[in-house]
Amino acid sequence: MDYYNSNTIIYLDGKFEKAINSTTDLFGQSLHYGYGAFEGIRSYKTHNGSRIFKAAAHFDRLELSCQLANIPFPWDKKELIDACYQILKTNKLKDAYIRPLVFCHPNMKLNEPTGSSIFICAWSWDVYSGSKLLKMGLSEFERPNPKSVPMQAKLSGNYVNSILATTAANKNGFDEALLLDMHGFLAEASGANIFTEKDGKLITPSLGNILPGITRATVIELCGVLDIAYTEQKITVAALKKADSAFLCGTATEIAGIKSIDDYIFPQKWTESIGYTIQKAYKNLVLEKVNYEVII
Ligand code: PMP
């Protein structure tokens, strides 16, 4: 995938500049220790123009991630959202992925940073797909203990765990890795949250040991709108492998049905699952088709 070319414009600390001319210091904690925070945001080509889905929620979480990690966040969030729209416009992007990254000023020690920078870039992203069902494998890696790093923060260093798990899953022939928490309960995928369906009800792991996904919150909102029963609770591997159906949700993943976990194949037909209804409702929501209840 081409993330940028010689014309791409990025945003760095209040300035719009060419990606190929932008530089950073090599002597910093973000590069060396993974001490930074970031977001993954989607924009969609809608009948109202190019629209960023839940931009405010993403920048609120970026600020929270920084606060939880003692990384300075001195910016006005509204200005950052305006900068995202400007980047889309300048780079002529509509269906896109937007990546804000907060990284620390030069300092190689292990104390809290004196200052931080913000970088925002965007690249083109495929229009809503969602048809492929995922083959997932339970990972040998587990999600980090929230007593070692704040798991509700989207911190760069936490993604070493995700990269290791995804790489191992792919080597074992799976599309994605599913990780347990330190107590052996179902946590999340390497870059998405999970819902299971059992007897007409959705179940998702409770907060605490997972990233509180913005898409997860949207699915819960949709359950309210569509009158779908759901609970947030601890899920054992035994219960997971007795579920009728399951799906992943995340900003990049959107709503993706799961075919199997290890050698357990979900018995319910995807197109008859609650996940499928949520998938259609989510698509209508991000595309700002207001009457999504009528459309699905
Ligand atoms: N869990 C992890 C580990 C993630 O990286 C992501 C993607 N940000 C999610 C869950 C889903 O979060 P969101 O819906 O906010 O994209």
Boltz pocket constraint, residues with backbone or C-beta under 6 A from the ligand:
constraints:
  - pocket:
      binder: B
      contacts: [[A, 40], [A, 162], [A, 188], [A, 189], [A, 190], [A, 191], [A, 192], [A, 193], [A, 210], [A, 211], [A, 212], [A, 213], [A, 214], [A, 215], [A, 216], [A, 249], [A, 250], [A, 251], [A, 252]]
      max_distance: 6.0
